[in-house]
Amino acid sequence: MSPEARPRVLLVDDEQQVTQGLGMVLRRQFDVVSASSGADGLARIEDSGPFHVIVSDMRMPGMDGAQFLARARARVPHVTRVMLSGQADLEATIAAINEGGVFRFLAKPCAPSIVRKVLQEAIEHYEQLESDRSLLRETLRHSAGVLTECLALVQPLAASQSQRIEEVVSGMLGVLAIVDTWELELASSVALLGTLGLPPEVLGLVAVGARLDPEDLSTWQSHAAIGATLLSGLPRFESVASMVAQQFVQHPASELQGPPTAWGRTVLGAELLRLAREYLSSFRRHGDSASAVHELRTSRQFPAALVDALERVPFQSLDGESTAIRAESLSPGMVLEDDLCSREGAVIAVQGTRVNDTLVRLVRNYASRDGIQEPLRVRLPGRRDDPPAIGAQEAS
């Protein structure tokens, strides 16, 4: 079996002879990475993952096995966890199971054949859960797609802004190398779902960069609670709903300690949404990414780790001159060079929106019914190096 095909196992034990011994026993069947402490184990998760199974000793100085596995579970919840200890007692076992979500508990000394058997069972458990998660992810993505299609039909302007948020969040997740991003991606795609309950004129004010008075600002921010209420009624959308609900919340520094992977998914998701939305607003005001990022950084209202990631996102730029087309020639993949407006002046999609099938259908419906301001100026996607000219100013 090639090294690339072998299941990956992380061994964490402060006794070097234990990790060396187990490593020698397991290396023919598994790709084994060793760590000498809980802190070292967390570092290996960050720089050497992903893993199928984590095996940890219970009694270690500084951070014991239950504490380590609890932190590992927060960072990589899908990885199967096994506890190995020579000093197992009832209290330690309960802590490991409750805090670390332990799959199996082995007592030292343990025969190599038993360790191999337990690891194989742990990997089969991982693969079964991964298969279930994959099916669940695709089901939920389809459900979210239906919701965003509805949003595009009722509030097309909000749908185009939602697309921009999704692109920015996706870029930051790529830079941060976050594992298992599907809930975060879903939250970015439905972040503005609650605007279904808002007056179109409020969305229009936000889109053109108008400063909102306190009443309109309160109305605008209420979409977070509306969206969360809509999502919370759907099975398995509880975590996504929490992220959407908190997208206007500035979390305290105590919840933002360490790398973003250590914050907890709800906090990370909400902070990603908050930063993406404010970045698009700032981009609209300044017209370039560097100035927008500088404004966000100097405001000190956003986690530095996320601002750093945002600065490194390789946004897609546009090649060639802009082209003027008729509405019937609009096709997926094009990017709007200007705001797309109805004949009466209502903004349907903001400048910088990447055209998809839903927007094409919507524009053609408008063109046949109320009319579209033509010609439309568009560009085609090009290399990935510069930020897009996207976003709508949000009042502060």
C-alpha positions as CSV (number, residue, x, y, z in Angstrom):
1,M,0.0,0.0,0.0
2,S,1.4,3.4,-1.0
3,P,2.0,6.0,1.8
4,E,-0.6,8.2,0.2
5,A,-3.2,5.5,0.4
6,R,-2.6,4.6,4.1
7,P,-5.0,5.9,6.7
8,R,-3.3,8.7,8.7
9,V,-2.9,8.4,12.5
10,L,-1.7,11.0,15.0
11,L,0.0,9.5,18.1
12,V,0.2,11.9,21.1
13,D,2.2,10.7,24.2
14,D,4.9,12.4,26.3
15,E,6.8,9.1,26.6
16,Q,9.0,8.8,23.5
17,Q,9.4,5.1,23.8
18,V,5.7,4.6,23.5
19,T,5.3,6.7,20.3
20,Q,8.4,5.0,18.8
21,G,7.2,1.6,19.7
22,L,3.7,2.1,18.5
23,G,5.0,3.8,15.4
24,M,7.1,0.8,14.5
25,V,4.2,-1.6,15.0
26,L,1.7,0.5,13.0
27,R,3.8,2.1,10.2
28,R,3.3,-0.8,7.7
29,Q,-0.5,-0.4,7.9
30,F,-0.9,3.3,8.7
31,D,0.8,6.7,8.0
32,V,1.8,7.6,11.5
33,V,2.7,11.1,12.8
34,S,3.9,11.5,16.4
35,A,3.6,14.4,19.0
36,S,5.1,14.6,22.4
37,S,2.5,16.7,24.2
38,G,-1.0,18.1,23.9
39,A,0.3,21.4,22.5
40,D,2.5,19.6,20.1
41,G,-0.5,17.5,19.0
42,L,-2.5,20.6,18.3
43,A,0.3,22.0,16.2
44,R,0.5,18.7,14.2
45,I,-3.2,18.9,13.5
46,E,-2.6,22.4,12.1
47,D,0.5,21.7,10.0
48,S,0.4,18.0,9.3
49,G,-3.3,17.1,8.9
50,P,-5.7,15.8,8.0
51,F,-5.9,12.7,10.1
52,H,-8.4,9.8,10.2
53,V,-7.6,8.9,13.9
54,I,-6.0,10.6,16.9
55,V,-4.6,8.4,19.6
56,S,-3.7,10.2,22.9
57,D,-2.2,9.2,26.2
58,M,-4.3,10.3,29.2
59,R,-1.6,11.4,31.7
60,M,0.5,14.1,30.2
61,P,2.1,17.2,31.8
62,G,0.5,20.5,31.1
63,M,-2.5,19.4,29.1
64,D,-3.9,15.9,29.8
65,G,-5.4,13.7,27.2
66,A,-9.0,14.6,27.9
67,Q,-8.2,18.3,27.6
68,F,-6.2,17.7,24.4
69,L,-8.9,15.6,22.8
70,A,-11.5,18.2,23.7
71,R,-9.5,20.9,21.9
72,A,-8.8,18.6,19.0
73,R,-12.5,17.8,18.8
74,A,-13.3,21.5,18.5
75,R,-10.8,21.9,15.6
76,V,-11.4,18.7,13.7
77,P,-14.7,17.3,15.0
78,H,-14.8,14.6,12.2
79,V,-11.6,12.8,13.3
80,T,-12.1,9.6,15.4
81,R,-10.4,9.8,18.8
82,V,-8.9,7.0,20.9
83,M,-7.6,7.2,24.4
84,L,-4.6,5.2,25.6
85,S,-3.6,5.2,29.3
86,G,-1.9,3.2,31.9
87,Q,-3.6,5.1,34.8
88,A,-7.2,4.9,33.7
89,D,-9.7,5.7,36.4
90,L,-13.5,6.3,36.3
91,E,-13.2,10.1,36.5
92,A,-10.6,10.3,33.7
93,T,-12.6,8.0,31.5
94,I,-15.8,10.0,31.9
95,A,-13.9,13.2,31.2
96,A,-12.3,11.7,28.1
97,I,-15.7,10.4,26.8
98,N,-17.7,13.6,27.6
99,E,-15.1,16.2,26.7
100,G,-13.1,14.5,24.0
101,G,-15.8,12.4,22.3
102,V,-13.6,9.2,22.6
103,F,-14.5,6.3,20.4
104,R,-12.4,3.7,22.3
105,F,-10.5,3.6,25.5
106,L,-7.4,1.3,25.7
107,A,-5.4,0.6,28.9
108,K,-1.6,0.2,28.8
109,P,0.1,-2.1,28.1
110,C,-1.9,-3.1,25.1
111,A,-1.0,-5.9,22.6
112,P,-0.1,-4.6,19.1
113,S,-2.8,-6.8,17.6
114,I,-5.5,-5.1,19.7
115,V,-4.2,-1.6,18.9
116,R,-4.3,-2.4,15.2
117,K,-7.8,-3.9,15.5
118,V,-9.1,-0.8,17.4
119,L,-7.5,1.6,14.9
120,Q,-9.0,-0.3,12.0
121,E,-12.4,-0.1,13.7
122,A,-11.8,3.7,14.3
123,I,-11.0,4.2,10.6
124,E,-14.1,2.3,9.5
125,H,-16.1,4.5,11.9
126,Y,-14.5,7.6,10.4
127,E,-15.2,6.5,6.8
128,Q,-18.9,5.7,7.6
129,L,-19.4,9.0,9.3
130,E,-17.6,10.8,6.4
131,S,-20.0,9.0,4.0
132,D,-23.0,10.1,6.0
133,R,-21.6,13.7,6.3
134,S,-21.0,13.8,2.5
135,L,-24.6,12.9,1.8
136,L,-25.8,15.4,4.4
137,R,-23.6,18.1,3.0
138,E,-25.0,17.6,-0.5
139,T,-28.6,17.6,0.8
140,L,-28.1,20.8,2.8
141,R,-26.3,22.5,-0.1
142,H,-29.2,21.7,-2.4
143,S,-31.6,23.0,0.2
144,A,-29.5,26.2,0.6
145,G,-29.5,26.5,-3.2
146,V,-33.3,26.4,-3.3
147,L,-33.4,29.1,-0.6
148,T,-31.0,31.4,-2.5
149,E,-33.0,30.8,-5.7
150,C,-36.1,32.1,-3.9
151,L,-34.1,35.0,-2.6
152,A,-33.0,35.9,-6.1
153,L,-36.6,35.8,-7.4
154,V,-38.0,38.0,-4.5
155,Q,-35.0,40.2,-3.6
156,P,-32.6,40.0,-6.6
157,L,-30.5,42.9,-5.2
158,A,-29.9,41.0,-1.9
159,A,-29.1,37.9,-3.9
160,S,-26.3,39.6,-5.8
161,Q,-24.9,41.0,-2.5
162,S,-25.2,37.5,-1.0
163,Q,-23.1,36.1,-3.9
164,R,-20.4,38.6,-3.1
165,I,-20.3,37.6,0.5
166,E,-20.1,34.0,-0.4
167,E,-17.1,34.6,-2.7
168,V,-15.2,36.6,-0.1
169,V,-15.9,34.0,2.7
170,S,-14.8,31.2,0.4
171,G,-11.6,33.0,-0.4
172,M,-10.8,33.5,3.3
173,L,-11.5,29.8,4.1
174,G,-9.1,28.8,1.3
175,V,-6.3,31.0,2.8
176,L,-7.0,29.8,6.3
177,A,-6.9,26.2,5.2
178,I,-10.0,25.5,7.3
179,V,-11.0,21.8,7.4
180,D,-14.6,20.8,6.8
181,T,-15.9,24.1,5.7
182,W,-19.4,23.2,4.5
183,E,-21.4,24.8,7.4
184,L,-19.3,28.0,7.0
185,E,-20.0,28.0,3.2
186,L,-23.7,27.4,3.7
187,A,-23.9,30.3,6.2
188,S,-22.2,32.6,3.7
189,S,-24.7,31.6,0.9
190,V,-27.8,32.2,3.1
191,A,-26.5,35.2,5.2
192,L,-29.0,37.6,3.6
193,L,-31.9,35.2,3.5
194,G,-33.7,37.3,6.1
195,T,-33.9,40.3,3.7
196,L,-36.9,38.5,2.3
197,G,-38.8,40.3,5.1
198,L,-37.3,43.7,4.5
199,P,-38.7,46.6,2.5
200,P,-37.0,46.8,-1.0
201,E,-36.3,50.5,-0.4
202,V,-34.0,49.7,2.5
203,L,-32.0,47.3,0.4
204,G,-31.8,50.0,-2.3
205,L,-30.4,52.5,0.1
206,V,-27.7,50.0,1.2
207,A,-26.9,49.2,-2.4
208,V,-26.2,52.7,-3.5
209,G,-24.1,53.5,-0.4
210,A,-26.6,55.8,1.3
211,R,-26.2,56.4,5.0
212,L,-29.0,54.9,7.0
213,D,-30.9,56.7,9.7
214,P,-31.3,54.8,13.0
215,E,-34.6,53.4,12.0
216,D,-33.5,52.1,8.6
217,L,-30.3,50.8,10.1
218,S,-32.3,48.8,12.7
219,T,-34.5,47.5,10.0
220,W,-31.5,46.4,7.9
221,Q,-29.8,44.6,10.8
222,S,-33.0,42.8,11.7
223,H,-32.5,40.6,8.7
224,A,-30.0,38.5,10.7
225,A,-32.7,37.5,13.2
226,I,-35.3,36.9,10.5
227,G,-32.9,34.7,8.5
228,A,-31.9,32.7,11.6
229,T,-35.6,32.1,12.4
230,L,-36.3,30.8,8.9
231,L,-33.2,28.5,9.0
232,S,-33.7,27.2,12.5
233,G,-36.9,25.5,11.4
234,L,-34.9,23.3,8.9
235,P,-33.3,20.0,10.2
236,R,-29.5,20.2,10.5
237,F,-29.4,24.0,9.9
238,E,-29.1,24.8,13.6
239,S,-25.4,25.7,13.4
240,V,-25.8,27.7,10.2
241,A,-28.8,29.6,11.8
242,S,-26.6,30.5,14.8
243,M,-23.9,32.0,12.5
244,V,-26.5,34.0,10.5
245,A,-28.1,35.3,13.8
246,Q,-24.7,36.6,15.1
247,Q,-23.4,38.2,11.9
248,F,-23.7,41.7,13.3
249,V,-22.1,40.7,16.7
250,Q,-18.6,41.8,17.6
251,H,-17.4,38.9,19.7
252,P,-15.2,39.7,22.8
253,A,-11.5,39.0,22.6
254,S,-11.9,36.2,25.1
255,E,-13.7,34.2,22.4
256,L,-11.1,34.9,19.7
257,Q,-8.0,33.5,21.4
258,G,-5.5,31.4,19.3
259,P,-6.0,30.5,15.6
260,P,-9.4,30.9,14.0
261,T,-9.8,27.1,14.1
262,A,-9.9,27.3,17.9
263,W,-12.7,29.8,18.2
264,G,-15.7,27.4,17.7
265,R,-17.6,27.1,14.5
266,T,-20.4,29.6,15.3
267,V,-18.0,32.4,16.4
268,L,-15.8,31.8,13.3
269,G,-18.7,31.7,10.9
270,A,-20.3,34.9,12.4
271,E,-17.0,36.8,12.3
272,L,-16.4,35.7,8.7
273,L,-19.8,37.0,7.7
274,R,-19.3,40.3,9.5
275,L,-15.9,40.9,8.0
276,A,-17.0,39.9,4.5
277,R,-19.9,42.3,4.6
278,E,-17.9,45.2,5.9
279,Y,-15.1,44.5,3.4
280,L,-17.6,44.8,0.5
281,S,-19.0,48.1,2.0
282,S,-15.5,49.5,2.3
283,F,-14.5,48.4,-1.2
284,R,-17.5,50.2,-2.5
285,R,-16.4,53.4,-0.8
286,H,-12.7,53.2,-1.7
287,G,-12.7,51.3,-5.0
288,D,-9.7,49.2,-4.2
289,S,-8.9,46.2,-1.9
290,A,-5.8,47.6,-0.3
291,S,-7.6,50.7,1.0
292,A,-10.6,48.6,2.1
293,V,-8.4,46.2,4.1
294,H,-6.4,49.1,5.6
295,E,-9.7,50.7,6.8
296,L,-10.8,47.4,8.4
297,R,-7.4,46.8,10.0
298,T,-7.1,50.3,11.5
299,S,-10.7,50.2,12.8
300,R,-9.6,47.4,15.2
301,Q,-13.1,46.0,15.1
302,F,-12.2,42.8,13.4
303,P,-9.9,39.8,14.3
304,A,-6.4,40.4,12.9
305,A,-6.1,36.8,11.8
306,L,-9.1,37.2,9.5
307,V,-8.0,40.6,8.2
308,D,-4.6,39.0,7.4
309,A,-6.4,36.2,5.5
310,L,-8.6,38.6,3.6
311,E,-5.6,40.5,2.5
312,R,-4.1,37.3,1.0
313,V,-7.2,36.2,-0.9
314,P,-6.5,35.9,-4.7
315,F,-9.7,37.4,-5.9
316,Q,-10.6,36.9,-9.6
317,S,-9.8,39.8,-11.9
318,L,-11.2,40.6,-15.3
319,D,-9.3,40.7,-18.6
320,G,-10.0,42.8,-21.7
321,E,-12.2,45.8,-22.3
322,S,-15.7,45.9,-21.0
323,T,-18.3,45.0,-23.6
324,A,-21.8,46.3,-24.2
325,I,-24.5,43.7,-24.8
326,R,-28.3,43.4,-24.9
327,A,-30.1,41.7,-22.1
328,E,-30.9,38.6,-24.2
329,S,-27.1,38.1,-24.7
330,L,-26.4,37.9,-20.9
331,S,-24.9,34.5,-20.0
332,P,-23.5,32.8,-16.9
333,G,-19.8,33.6,-16.2
334,M,-20.1,37.2,-17.2
335,V,-19.5,39.9,-14.6
336,L,-21.5,43.1,-14.4
337,E,-19.4,46.2,-15.1
338,D,-22.1,48.5,-13.8
339,D,-25.2,48.2,-11.6
340,L,-28.0,46.4,-13.5
341,C,-31.2,48.4,-13.3
342,S,-34.8,48.1,-14.4
343,R,-36.1,50.8,-16.8
344,E,-37.6,52.6,-13.8
345,G,-34.2,52.7,-12.1
346,A,-34.5,50.0,-9.5
347,V,-31.2,48.2,-8.9
348,I,-31.6,44.5,-9.7
349,A,-27.9,43.4,-9.3
350,V,-24.9,45.4,-8.1
351,Q,-21.8,46.1,-10.2
352,G,-19.3,43.2,-9.9
353,T,-21.9,40.5,-9.6
354,R,-21.0,37.3,-11.4
355,V,-23.9,36.2,-13.6
356,N,-25.5,32.8,-13.0
357,D,-28.5,31.0,-14.5
358,T,-30.9,32.5,-12.0
359,L,-29.9,36.1,-12.8
360,V,-30.1,35.4,-16.5
361,R,-33.7,34.2,-16.1
362,L,-34.5,37.1,-13.9
363,V,-33.1,39.7,-16.3
364,R,-35.0,38.2,-19.2
365,N,-38.2,38.3,-17.2
366,Y,-37.6,41.9,-16.3
367,A,-36.8,42.7,-19.9
368,S,-40.0,41.2,-21.2
369,R,-42.2,42.8,-18.5
370,D,-40.8,46.1,-17.1
371,G,-37.8,46.6,-19.3
372,I,-34.0,46.8,-18.5
373,Q,-31.7,49.7,-18.9
374,E,-29.6,48.7,-21.9
375,P,-27.0,48.2,-23.1
376,L,-25.4,46.1,-20.3
377,R,-21.7,46.5,-19.7
378,V,-20.0,43.2,-18.8
379,R,-16.6,41.7,-18.6
380,L,-15.4,38.1,-18.8
381,P,-13.6,36.3,-15.9
382,G,-9.8,36.2,-16.2
383,R,-6.8,35.5,-14.0
384,R,-6.9,35.3,-10.3
385,D,-4.8,38.0,-8.7
386,D,-6.8,41.2,-8.1
387,P,-9.9,41.9,-6.0
388,P,-13.2,42.3,-7.8
389,A,-15.0,45.6,-8.0
390,I,-17.8,44.4,-5.8
391,G,-19.9,45.4,-2.8
392,A,-22.5,47.8,-1.6
393,Q,-22.0,50.3,1.2
394,E,-23.6,49.6,4.5
395,A,-24.4,52.5,6.7
396,S,-22.7,52.7,10.0
